[in-house]
Amino acid sequence: VSAGRDSCLMLWSAAPAQPRETERAPLLQRREQSHKVRDVKLFRSRRALVTISADSSMKTWSPDSMDVVGTVTLGSQQEMVCLAADESTGLAAIGTRDGVLLVDVRRLTVVAHMGSRDDNGATIAEHHSTLRH
């Protein structure tokens, strides 16, 4: 599975290439995000793919049908950068400009937000507040 700037999620064959095969097309392609897809992870234990997008949403997908089965909007202030999957807890850790969001993939709810801190212990939000004044 791959995703990218064109907002598509694509399923590829992992079978070895055939002789003289110079180009391979995806087996399946879905465009369900309105902005570029930042990251995609597979939750094997939950039988779900998870994507985060530049539109501040997280989507869960059926790996069998490649259909969207759930969406959570994480707020317009969240610039999402990367995604990690914790199989044991069923949580997605989403790296944002301001910290890390933990999202329960099954319930599609944010369970924690941990703000980033600089070397002096100040949060990113405190820096933004200082810059606005």
DSSP file with accessible surface (Angstrom, degrees, kcal/mol):
  #  RESIDUE AA STRUCTURE BP1 BP2  ACC     N-H-->O    O-->H-N    N-H-->O    O-->H-N    TCO  KAPPA ALPHA  PHI   PSI    X-CA   Y-CA   Z-CA
    1    1 A V              0   0   75      0, 0.0     2,-0.3     0, 0.0    10,-0.2   0.000 360.0 360.0 360.0 136.7    0.0    0.0    0.0
    2    2 A S  E     -A   10   0A  42      8,-2.3     8,-2.9    37,-0.0     2,-0.3  -0.938 360.0-173.3-137.0 162.5    1.3    3.5   -0.8
    3    3 A A  E     +A    9   0A  32     -2,-0.3     2,-0.3     6,-0.2     6,-0.2  -0.965  14.0 155.7-148.8 162.5   -0.1    7.0   -0.6
    4    4 A G    >   -     0   0   20      4,-1.1    33,-2.4    -2,-0.3     3,-1.8  -0.888  53.1 -50.1-167.0-163.7    1.0   10.4   -1.7
    5    5 A R  T 3  S+     0   0  200      1,-0.3    31,-0.1    -2,-0.3    33,-0.1   0.689 116.2  67.3 -63.5 -22.9    0.6   14.0   -2.7
    6    6 A D  T 3  S-     0   0   73      2,-0.1    -1,-0.3    31,-0.1     3,-0.1   0.363 111.1-117.8 -82.1   7.7   -2.0   13.1   -5.3
    7    7 A S  S <  S+     0   0   16     -3,-1.8    26,-0.9     1,-0.2    25,-0.5   0.606  71.4 132.4  67.1  17.0   -4.4   12.1   -2.4
    8    8 A C        -     0   0    0     23,-0.2    -4,-1.1    24,-0.1     2,-0.5  -0.732  48.4-152.3 -99.9 148.3   -4.6    8.5   -3.6
    9    9 A L  E     -AB   3  30A   2     21,-3.0    21,-2.8    -2,-0.3     2,-0.4  -0.975  23.0-167.3-112.5 128.1   -4.2    5.3   -1.7
   10   10 A M  E     -AB   2  29A  27     -8,-2.9    -8,-2.3    -2,-0.5     2,-0.5  -0.964  16.7-149.9-126.9 138.7   -2.9    2.5   -3.9
   11   11 A L  E     - B   0  28A  50     17,-2.7    16,-2.5    -2,-0.4    17,-1.4  -0.913  22.2-167.4-104.7 128.1   -2.7   -1.3   -3.4
   12   12 A W        -     0   0   93     -2,-0.5     2,-0.3    14,-0.2    13,-0.0  -0.824  23.5-111.7-116.1 155.2    0.2   -3.0   -5.2
   13   13 A S        -     0   0   44     12,-0.3    11,-0.0    -2,-0.3     0, 0.0  -0.651  15.1-159.6 -81.0 138.0    1.1   -6.6   -6.0
   14   14 A A        +     0   0  105     -2,-0.3    -1,-0.1     2,-0.0     3,-0.1   0.348  53.8 121.5 -96.9   4.8    4.1   -7.9   -4.1
   15   15 A A  S    S-     0   0   49      1,-0.1     3,-0.1     3,-0.0    -2,-0.1  -0.334  77.0 -90.8 -65.7 148.0    4.5  -10.7   -6.7
   16   16 A P        -     0   0  108      0, 0.0    -1,-0.1     0, 0.0    -2,-0.0  -0.254  50.7 -97.4 -58.5 147.2    7.9  -10.8   -8.5
   17   17 A A        -     0   0   67     -3,-0.1     3,-0.1     1,-0.1     7,-0.0  -0.332  36.9-118.9 -65.4 147.8    8.0   -8.9  -11.7
   18   18 A Q    >   -     0   0  129      1,-0.1     3,-2.2    -3,-0.1    -1,-0.1  -0.520  43.5 -80.0 -81.8 155.2    7.4  -10.8  -15.0
   19   19 A P  T 3  S+     0   0  109      0, 0.0    -1,-0.1     0, 0.0     3,-0.1  -0.267 119.0  12.4 -55.1 138.9   10.2  -10.9  -17.6
   20   20 A R  T 3  S+     0   0  241      1,-0.2     2,-0.7    -3,-0.1    -2,-0.0   0.552  88.7 143.0  69.5   7.1   10.1   -7.7  -19.7
   21   21 A E    <   +     0   0   70     -3,-2.2    -1,-0.2     1,-0.2     3,-0.1  -0.715  15.1 164.4 -79.3 113.9    7.8   -6.0  -17.2
   22   22 A T        +     0   0  139     -2,-0.7     2,-0.3     1,-0.3    -1,-0.2   0.637  62.2  29.8-104.0 -20.1    9.0   -2.4  -17.1
   23   23 A E        -     0   0  171      2,-0.0     2,-0.4     0, 0.0    -1,-0.3  -0.999  63.5-158.6-142.9 144.0    6.0   -0.8  -15.5
   24   24 A R        -     0   0   74     -2,-0.3    -7,-0.0    -3,-0.1    -3,-0.0  -0.983   8.7-148.1-127.5 134.0    3.4   -2.0  -13.0
   25   25 A A        -     0   0   76     -2,-0.4   -12,-0.3     1,-0.1    -2,-0.0  -0.665  32.7 -98.1 -94.7 151.6    0.0   -0.5  -12.3
   26   26 A P        -     0   0   37      0, 0.0   -14,-0.2     0, 0.0     3,-0.1  -0.358  20.8-134.8 -65.1 149.9   -1.7   -0.6   -8.9
   27   27 A L  S    S+     0   0  114    -16,-2.5     2,-0.3     1,-0.3   -15,-0.2   0.835  90.1   7.0 -69.3 -34.6   -4.2   -3.4   -8.3
   28   28 A L  E     -B   11   0A  52    -17,-1.4   -17,-2.7     2,-0.0     2,-0.4  -0.992  65.9-165.7-150.5 143.3   -6.6   -0.9   -6.7
   29   29 A Q  E     -B   10   0A  94     -2,-0.3     2,-0.4   -19,-0.2   -19,-0.2  -1.000   5.7-176.5-136.8 133.1   -6.6    2.9   -6.4
   30   30 A R  E     -B    9   0A  66    -21,-2.8   -21,-3.0    -2,-0.4     2,-0.5  -0.994  12.7-167.0-130.1 138.2   -8.8    5.0   -4.1
   31   31 A R        +     0   0  146     -2,-0.4   -23,-0.2   -23,-0.2   -24,-0.0  -0.865  36.5 135.2-123.3  93.9   -9.0    8.8   -3.8
   32   32 A E        +     0   0   99     -2,-0.5     2,-0.3   -25,-0.5    -1,-0.1   0.385  48.3  85.6-118.5  -4.4  -11.0    9.6   -0.6
   33   33 A Q        -     0   0    8    -26,-0.9     4,-0.1    -3,-0.1   -24,-0.0  -0.775  64.2-148.6 -99.3 148.6   -8.8   12.3    0.8
   34   34 A S  S    S+     0   0   85     -2,-0.3     2,-0.2     2,-0.1    -1,-0.1   0.637  83.4  30.1 -89.9 -13.5   -9.2   16.0   -0.1
   35   35 A H  S    S-     0   0   99      1,-0.1    20,-0.1   -28,-0.1    -2,-0.1  -0.805 107.6 -57.6-133.3 177.2   -5.5   16.8    0.4
   36   36 A K        -     0   0   65     -2,-0.2    18,-2.7    17,-0.1     2,-0.5  -0.192  52.7-117.9 -60.3 145.6   -2.2   14.9    0.1
   37   37 A V  E     -C   53   0B  10    -33,-2.4    16,-0.3    16,-0.2   -30,-0.1  -0.761  24.3-168.3 -86.2 124.1   -1.8   11.8    2.2
   38   38 A R  E     -     0   0B  91     14,-2.2     2,-0.3    -2,-0.5    15,-0.2   0.806  63.5  -9.9 -83.3 -35.8    1.0   12.3    4.7
   39   39 A D  E     -C   52   0B  37     13,-1.3    13,-1.8    43,-0.1     2,-0.3  -0.989  52.2-156.7-161.5 156.9    1.4    8.7    6.0
   40   40 A V  E     +C   51   0B  27     -2,-0.3     2,-0.3    11,-0.2    11,-0.2  -0.996  13.0 179.4-141.3 138.9   -0.2    5.2    5.9
   41   41 A K  E     -C   50   0B  73      9,-2.3     9,-2.9    -2,-0.3     2,-0.5  -0.988  22.7-131.0-138.1 151.2    0.1    2.3    8.4
   42   42 A L  E     -C   49   0B  65     -2,-0.3     2,-0.8     7,-0.2     7,-0.2  -0.881   7.7-159.7-102.8 126.7   -1.4   -1.1    8.6
   43   43 A F  E  >> -C   48   0B   0      5,-3.4     5,-1.9    -2,-0.5     4,-0.6  -0.873  12.2-176.8 -99.8  93.5   -2.9   -2.3   11.9
   44   44 A R  T >45S+     0   0  184     -2,-0.8     3,-1.0     1,-0.2    -1,-0.2   0.917  79.7  51.2 -59.3 -45.3   -2.7   -6.1   11.3
   45   45 A S  T 345S+     0   0   67      1,-0.3    -1,-0.2    -3,-0.1    -2,-0.0   0.768 116.8  40.1 -67.5 -23.9   -4.5   -6.9   14.6
   46   46 A R  T 345S-     0   0   90     -3,-0.4    -1,-0.3     2,-0.2    -2,-0.2   0.409 104.4-128.6 -99.8  -3.6   -7.4   -4.5   13.8
   47   47 A R  T <<5 +     0   0  141     -3,-1.0     2,-0.3    -4,-0.6    -3,-0.2   0.947  67.7 122.2  50.4  54.8   -7.5   -5.4   10.1
   48   48 A A  E   < -C   43   0B  11     -5,-1.9    -5,-3.4    14,-0.2     2,-0.4  -1.000  57.2-144.4-146.6 143.7   -7.3   -1.8    9.2
   49   49 A L  E     -CD  42  61B   5     12,-2.3    12,-2.6    -2,-0.3     2,-0.4  -0.853  22.8-157.3 -96.7 146.4   -5.2    0.6    7.2
   50   50 A V  E     -CD  41  60B   0     -9,-2.9    -9,-2.3    -2,-0.4     2,-0.3  -0.990  10.6-176.6-128.2 133.2   -4.9    4.1    8.7
   51   51 A T  E     -CD  40  59B   0      8,-2.4     8,-2.2    -2,-0.4     2,-0.4  -0.944  12.2-156.4-124.7 150.7   -4.0    7.3    6.8
   52   52 A I  E     -CD  39  58B   0    -13,-1.8   -14,-2.2    -2,-0.3   -13,-1.3  -0.948  17.8-163.0-120.0 148.5   -3.4   10.9    7.9
   53   53 A S  E >   -C   37   0B   0      4,-1.9     3,-1.6    -2,-0.4     4,-0.4  -0.885  35.7-112.2-131.5 159.3   -3.9   13.7    5.5
   54   54 A A  T 3  S+     0   0   37    -18,-2.7   -17,-0.1    -2,-0.3   -18,-0.1   0.596 111.4  73.6 -65.7  -8.6   -2.9   17.4    5.1
   55   55 A D  T 3  S-     0   0   40    -19,-0.3    -1,-0.3     2,-0.1    20,-0.1   0.272 117.9-108.5 -87.7  13.0   -6.7   18.1    5.6
   56   56 A S  S <  S+     0   0   12     -3,-1.6    18,-3.3     1,-0.2    19,-0.3   0.772  79.1 124.9  67.0  30.6   -6.3   17.3    9.3
   57   57 A S  E     - E   0  73B   4     -4,-0.4    -4,-1.9    16,-0.2     2,-0.4  -0.863  49.0-153.2-119.0 154.9   -8.2   14.0    9.1
   58   58 A M  E     -DE  52  72B   0     14,-2.6    14,-2.5    -2,-0.3     2,-0.4  -0.993  18.1-168.1-119.9 130.9   -7.4   10.4    9.9
   59   59 A K  E     -DE  51  71B  27     -8,-2.2    -8,-2.4    -2,-0.4     2,-0.4  -0.936  12.4-148.7-119.6 145.5   -9.2    7.7    8.0
   60   60 A T  E     -DE  50  70B   9     10,-2.6     9,-2.9    -2,-0.4    10,-1.4  -0.913  19.8-166.3-108.8 143.0   -9.5    4.0    8.6
   61   61 A W  E     -DE  49  68B   1    -12,-2.6   -12,-2.3    -2,-0.4     7,-0.2  -0.941  26.1-116.3-128.4 147.7   -9.8    1.7    5.6
   62   62 A S     >  -     0   0   25      5,-2.5     4,-2.5    -2,-0.3     5,-0.3  -0.727  20.4-151.7 -77.5 123.8  -10.7   -1.9    5.1
   63   63 A P  T  4 S+     0   0   28      0, 0.0    -1,-0.1     0, 0.0   -15,-0.1   0.744  93.6  54.5 -70.3 -17.8   -7.6   -3.6    3.7
   64   64 A D  T  4 S+     0   0  118    -17,-0.2   -16,-0.0     1,-0.1    -2,-0.0   0.929 126.5  15.7 -78.5 -47.2   -9.9   -6.1    1.9
   65   65 A S  T  4 S-     0   0   45      2,-0.1    -1,-0.1     0, 0.0     3,-0.1   0.593  91.2-132.3-102.1 -14.4  -12.1   -3.7    0.0
   66   66 A M     <  +     0   0    0     -4,-2.5     2,-0.3     1,-0.3   -57,-0.1   0.771  59.2 142.4  61.2  28.4  -10.0   -0.5    0.3
   67   67 A D        -     0   0   77     -5,-0.3    -5,-2.5   -37,-0.0     2,-0.3  -0.751  60.0-107.9 -95.1 147.6  -13.2    1.3    1.4
   68   68 A V  E     +E   61   0B  43     -2,-0.3    -7,-0.3    -7,-0.2     3,-0.1  -0.578  36.3 176.1 -72.1 129.6  -13.1    4.0    4.1
   69   69 A V  E     +     0   0B  99     -9,-2.9     2,-0.3     1,-0.3    -8,-0.2   0.508  63.4   8.8-113.4  -8.2  -14.8    2.7    7.2
   70   70 A G  E     -E   60   0B  12    -10,-1.4   -10,-2.6     2,-0.0     2,-0.4  -0.956  55.0-165.4-169.8 149.2  -14.2    5.6    9.5
   71   71 A T  E     -E   59   0B  65     -2,-0.3     2,-0.4   -12,-0.2   -12,-0.2  -0.999   1.5-173.0-139.4 138.6  -13.0    9.2    9.6
   72   72 A V  E     -E   58   0B  23    -14,-2.5   -14,-2.6    -2,-0.4     2,-0.6  -1.000  17.4-143.9-130.3 130.4  -12.0   11.5   12.4
   73   73 A T  E     -E   57   0B 107     -2,-0.4   -16,-0.2   -16,-0.2   -17,-0.1  -0.858   9.4-164.0 -92.3 126.1  -11.2   15.2   11.9
   74   74 A L        -     0   0   16    -18,-3.3   -17,-0.1    -2,-0.6    -1,-0.1   0.278  49.8 -82.2 -99.2  11.0   -8.5   16.2   14.2
   75   75 A G    >   -     0   0   31    -19,-0.3     3,-1.5   -20,-0.1    -1,-0.2   0.220  31.7-101.1 100.5 140.5   -8.9   20.0   14.0
   76   76 A S  T 3  S+     0   0  107      1,-0.3    -1,-0.1    -3,-0.1   -20,-0.1   0.658 116.6  63.8 -69.6 -15.3   -7.8   22.6   11.5
   77   77 A Q  T 3  S+     0   0  136     -3,-0.1     2,-0.7   -21,-0.1    -1,-0.3   0.617  81.4  95.4 -82.7 -12.1   -4.9   23.7   13.8
   78   78 A Q    <   -     0   0   33     -3,-1.5     2,-1.0   -22,-0.1    -4,-0.1  -0.710  55.5-166.4 -88.0 112.2   -3.2   20.3   13.6
   79   79 A E        -     0   0   95     -2,-0.7    18,-1.3   -24,-0.1     2,-0.3  -0.844  21.2-150.7 -92.3  99.6   -0.5   20.1   10.9
   80   80 A M  E     +F   96   0C   2     -2,-1.0    16,-0.2   -27,-0.3   -24,-0.1  -0.580  27.0 166.5 -80.1 135.8    0.0   16.3   10.8
   81   81 A V  E     +     0   0C  75     14,-3.5     2,-0.3     1,-0.4    15,-0.2   0.755  56.0   1.2-116.5 -46.2    3.4   15.1    9.8
   82   82 A C  E     -F   95   0C  62     13,-1.2    13,-2.3   -43,-0.1    -1,-0.4  -0.947  53.8-143.0-149.7 167.4    3.8   11.3   10.6
   83   83 A L  E     -F   94   0C   8     -2,-0.3     2,-0.3    11,-0.2    11,-0.2  -0.989   8.5-172.1-138.7 138.1    2.0    8.3   12.0
   84   84 A A  E     -F   93   0C  51      9,-2.2     9,-2.5    -2,-0.4     2,-0.5  -0.979  15.5-142.5-129.4 146.9    3.0    5.3   14.1
   85   85 A A  E     -F   92   0C  39     -2,-0.3     2,-0.7     7,-0.2     7,-0.2  -0.929   5.6-163.1-111.9 128.9    0.9    2.2   14.9
   86   86 A D  E  >> -F   91   0C  73      5,-2.5     4,-2.1    -2,-0.5     5,-1.0  -0.903   4.9-172.1-110.1 100.7    0.9    0.5   18.3
   87   87 A E  T  45S+     0   0   67     -2,-0.7    -1,-0.2     1,-0.2     5,-0.0   0.860  79.9  58.1 -59.8 -38.4   -0.6   -2.9   17.7
   88   88 A S  T  45S+     0   0  104      1,-0.2    -1,-0.2     2,-0.1    -2,-0.0   0.842 120.4  25.7 -67.5 -32.0   -0.8   -3.8   21.4
   89   89 A T  T  45S-     0   0   65     -3,-0.5    -1,-0.2     2,-0.2    -2,-0.2   0.607  98.3-125.6-104.5 -16.4   -2.9   -0.9   22.4
   90   90 A G  T  <5 +     0   0    0     -4,-2.1    15,-2.3     1,-0.3    16,-0.4   0.730  64.0 139.2  74.8  22.4   -4.7   -0.1   19.1
   91   91 A L  E   < -FG  86 104C  37     -5,-1.0    -5,-2.5    13,-0.2     2,-0.5  -0.785  46.2-147.8-103.7 144.6   -3.5    3.5   19.3
   92   92 A A  E     -FG  85 103C   0     11,-2.8    11,-2.6    -2,-0.3     2,-0.6  -0.929  10.5-151.3-103.7 130.2   -2.2    5.6   16.4
   93   93 A A  E     -FG  84 102C  30     -9,-2.5    -9,-2.2    -2,-0.5     2,-0.6  -0.927  13.5-165.0-101.6 119.3    0.4    8.2   17.4
   94   94 A I  E     -FG  83 101C   0      7,-3.1     7,-2.5    -2,-0.6     2,-0.4  -0.933  10.9-143.9-111.8 117.2    0.2   11.1   15.1
   95   95 A G  E     +FG  82 100C  14    -13,-2.3   -14,-3.5    -2,-0.6   -13,-1.2  -0.665  27.5 177.1 -78.7 126.9    3.1   13.6   15.1
   96   96 A T  E >   -FG  80  99C  13      3,-3.5     3,-0.8    -2,-0.4   -16,-0.2  -0.753  46.6 -98.4-121.7 174.7    1.9   17.1   14.6
   97   97 A R  T 3  S+     0   0  103    -18,-1.3   -17,-0.1    -2,-0.3   -19,-0.1   0.841 124.6  38.7 -60.9 -32.1    3.6   20.5   14.5
   98   98 A D  T 3  S-     0   0   32    -19,-0.1    18,-2.4     1,-0.1     2,-0.3   0.392 127.6 -68.0-103.6   0.8    2.6   21.1   18.1
   99   99 A G  E <   -GH  96 115C   2     -3,-0.8    -3,-3.5    16,-0.3     2,-0.4  -0.998  69.5 -40.6 153.3-145.3    3.2   17.6   19.6
  100  100 A V  E     -GH  95 114C  52     14,-2.7    14,-3.0    -2,-0.3     2,-0.4  -0.985  37.3-157.4-129.3 132.8    1.7   14.1   19.5
  101  101 A L  E     -GH  94 113C   8     -7,-2.5    -7,-3.1    -2,-0.4     2,-0.5  -0.905   7.8-152.2-104.3 135.5   -1.9   13.0   19.3
  102  102 A L  E     -GH  93 112C  40     10,-2.7     9,-2.9    -2,-0.4    10,-1.3  -0.952  17.3-171.8-105.7 125.5   -2.9    9.5   20.5
  103  103 A V  E     -GH  92 110C   0    -11,-2.6   -11,-2.8    -2,-0.5     2,-0.7  -0.967  25.5-130.7-122.6 129.4   -6.0    8.2   18.7
  104  104 A D  E  >> -GH  91 109C  16      5,-2.9     4,-1.7    -2,-0.4     5,-1.0  -0.702  20.0-157.7 -75.0 113.9   -7.9    5.1   19.5
  105  105 A V  T  45S+     0   0    8    -15,-2.3    -1,-0.2    -2,-0.7   -14,-0.1   0.860  87.0  50.5 -67.1 -35.8   -8.3    3.5   16.0
  106  106 A R  T  45S+     0   0  172    -16,-0.4    -1,-0.2     1,-0.2   -15,-0.1   0.933 123.1  29.2 -69.4 -44.2  -11.3    1.4   16.9
  107  107 A R  T  45S-     0   0  139      2,-0.1    -2,-0.2     0, 0.0    -1,-0.2   0.544  98.2-133.6 -93.9  -8.8  -13.4    4.2   18.4
  108  108 A L  T  <5 +     0   0   38     -4,-1.7     2,-0.4     1,-0.2    -3,-0.2   0.924  59.9 132.4  53.6  50.0  -11.8    7.0   16.3
  109  109 A T  E   < -H  104   0C  59     -5,-1.0    -5,-2.9   -37,-0.1     2,-0.5  -0.982  63.2-116.8-130.6 145.0  -11.4    9.3   19.3
  110  110 A V  E     +H  103   0C  69     -2,-0.4    -7,-0.3    -7,-0.2     3,-0.1  -0.672  30.2 178.7 -76.7 124.7   -8.4   11.3   20.5
  111  111 A V  E     +     0   0C  68     -9,-2.9     2,-0.3    -2,-0.5    -8,-0.2   0.622  62.6   5.8-104.1 -17.2   -7.3    9.9   23.9
  112  112 A A  E     -H  102   0C  35    -10,-1.3   -10,-2.7     2,-0.0     2,-0.4  -0.979  50.0-158.1-162.7 151.0   -4.4   12.2   24.6
  113  113 A H  E     -H  101   0C  94     -2,-0.3     2,-0.6   -12,-0.2   -12,-0.2  -0.989  11.1-168.7-131.2 122.6   -2.5   15.2   23.3
  114  114 A M  E     -H  100   0C  93    -14,-3.0   -14,-2.7    -2,-0.4     2,-0.1  -0.960  17.7-140.2-114.5 113.0    1.1   15.7   24.4
  115  115 A G  E     -H   99   0C  40     -2,-0.6   -16,-0.3   -16,-0.2     2,-0.2  -0.396  19.5-112.5 -72.0 147.6    2.5   19.1   23.5
  116  116 A S        -     0   0   45    -18,-2.4     8,-1.4    -2,-0.1     2,-0.4  -0.506  30.1-158.6 -75.6 148.4    6.1   19.5   22.3
  117  117 A R  B     -I  123   0D 160      6,-0.2     6,-0.2    -2,-0.2     2,-0.1  -0.963   8.7-134.4-127.5 146.7    8.6   21.3   24.5
  118  118 A D    >   -     0   0   48      4,-2.6     3,-2.0    -2,-0.4     6,-0.0  -0.219  46.1 -81.6 -85.8-174.7   11.8   22.9   23.5
  119  119 A D  T 3  S+     0   0  170      1,-0.3    -1,-0.1     2,-0.1    -2,-0.0   0.735 131.0  52.8 -62.5 -22.6   15.2   22.5   25.4
  120  120 A N  T 3  S-     0   0  152      2,-0.1    -1,-0.3     3,-0.0     3,-0.1   0.362 119.9-106.4 -94.1   1.9   14.1   25.1   28.0
  121  121 A G  S <  S+     0   0   32     -3,-2.0     2,-0.2     1,-0.3    -2,-0.1   0.450  74.2 137.6  90.2  -0.3   10.8   23.3   28.7
  122  122 A A        -     0   0   24      1,-0.1    -4,-2.6    -5,-0.0    -1,-0.3  -0.565  51.7-124.0 -80.0 142.3    8.5   25.8   26.9
  123  123 A T  B  >  -I  117   0D  25     -6,-0.2     4,-1.7    -2,-0.2    -6,-0.2  -0.450  18.9-116.0 -80.5 159.8    5.7   24.4   24.8
  124  124 A I  H  > S+     0   0   41     -8,-1.4     4,-2.4   -26,-0.3     5,-0.2   0.905 117.9  57.7 -59.4 -39.7    5.3   25.3   21.1
  125  125 A A  H  > S+     0   0   64     -9,-0.3     4,-2.4     1,-0.2    -1,-0.2   0.887 102.9  53.3 -60.7 -37.7    2.0   27.0   22.0
  126  126 A E  H  > S+     0   0   97      2,-0.2     4,-2.2     1,-0.2    -1,-0.2   0.901 108.2  50.2 -65.0 -37.7    3.9   29.3   24.5
  127  127 A H  H  X S+     0   0   76     -4,-1.7     4,-2.3     2,-0.2    -2,-0.2   0.928 110.6  49.3 -64.4 -42.9    6.3   30.3   21.7
  128  128 A H  H  X S+     0   0   51     -4,-2.4     4,-1.5     1,-0.2    -2,-0.2   0.900 110.0  51.5 -63.4 -40.6    3.4   31.0   19.4
  129  129 A S  H  X S+     0   0   48     -4,-2.4     4,-0.8     1,-0.2    -1,-0.2   0.915 110.1  49.0 -62.8 -42.6    1.7   33.1   22.1
  130  130 A T  H >< S+     0   0  101     -4,-2.2     3,-0.7     1,-0.2    -2,-0.2   0.910 109.6  52.3 -64.5 -39.8    4.9   35.1   22.7
  131  131 A L  H 3< S+     0   0  143     -4,-2.3    -1,-0.2     1,-0.2    -2,-0.2   0.808 103.9  57.2 -68.2 -28.6    5.3   35.8   18.9
  132  132 A R  H 3<        0   0  185     -4,-1.5    -1,-0.2    -3,-0.2    -2,-0.2   0.710 360.0 360.0 -74.3 -23.1    1.7   37.1   18.6
  133  133 A H    <<        0   0  188     -4,-0.8    -3,-0.0    -3,-0.7    -4,-0.0  -0.413 360.0 360.0 -87.7 360.0    2.3   39.8   21.3
